[in-house]
């Protein structure tokens, strides 16, 4: 498994599978996201991006305000099989 360059969660598209790289926010917000499991290394599947960002983590779905989602930097998960086909 390899990763693409980092980008904000708000610019992802529905269906994207991403891994959290960092959370660039105040400590209280970082702690709140971490309590949900949204922390570096977590794999998310983006379900929608407007009007809020909806992500799936394991079998739980979270709706994140766009301001909060903007602080979450992620990278795409690129499966090796897909890269070999390129």
C-alpha positions in Angstrom: 0.0 0.0 0.0 1.3 3.4 -0.9 0.0 6.9 -0.4 -0.5 10.1 -2.4 0.3 13.7 -1.4 -1.5 15.1 1.6 -4.7 17.2 1.2 -7.5 18.5 3.4 -10.5 16.2 4.0 -12.8 18.9 2.6 -11.4 18.5 -0.9 -12.0 14.8 -1.0 -14.8 13.3 -3.1 -17.5 10.9 -2.2 -16.1 7.3 -2.4 -12.5 8.3 -1.6 -10.6 6.0 0.8 -8.1 8.0 2.8 -5.8 7.8 5.7 -5.5 10.6 8.3 -2.0 12.1 8.3 -2.3 15.0 10.7 -5.0 17.1 12.4 -4.0 20.8 12.4 -6.3 22.2 15.0 -6.4 23.5 18.6 -5.8 20.8 21.3 -9.5 20.6 22.3 -10.5 19.8 18.7 -7.7 17.4 18.2 -8.8 15.6 21.4 -12.4 15.5 20.3 -11.6 14.0 16.9 -9.2 11.5 18.6 -12.0 10.5 20.9 -14.0 9.5 17.8 -11.0 7.6 16.4 -10.2 10.2 13.8 -6.4 10.4 14.4 -3.2 9.8 12.4 -3.3 6.4 10.7 -7.1 6.0 10.8 -8.6 4.9 7.5 -11.7 6.8 6.4 -14.2 6.4 3.5 -15.7 9.7 2.4 -19.5 9.4 1.9 -20.3 13.0 1.1 -18.7 16.4 1.3 -21.6 18.9 1.2 -23.2 20.4 3.2 -21.1 18.6 5.8 -18.3 16.1 5.3 -19.6 12.6 6.1 -17.0 9.9 6.7 -17.1 6.2 7.7 -14.6 4.9 10.2 -14.8 1.2 10.7 -18.6 0.7 10.9 -19.4 4.1 12.3 -20.5 7.2 10.3 -19.6 10.7 11.4 -20.8 14.1 10.0 -18.1 16.7 10.4 -18.6 20.5 10.0 -16.5 21.7 7.0 -14.4 23.9 9.3 -13.4 20.9 11.4 -12.9 18.7 8.3 -10.6 21.3 6.8 -8.1 20.7 9.7 -7.9 17.0 8.9 -5.1 16.3 6.4 -5.4 13.0 4.7 -3.7 11.0 1.9 -5.4 8.6 -0.6 -4.9 4.9 -0.1 -3.6 3.5 -3.4 -3.8 -0.3 -3.5 -0.7 -2.0 -5.1 -2.9 -3.8 -7.6 -4.4 -0.6 -8.9 -0.9 0.9 -9.2 0.3 -2.1 -11.1 -2.5 -1.7 -13.6 -1.4 1.9 -14.4 
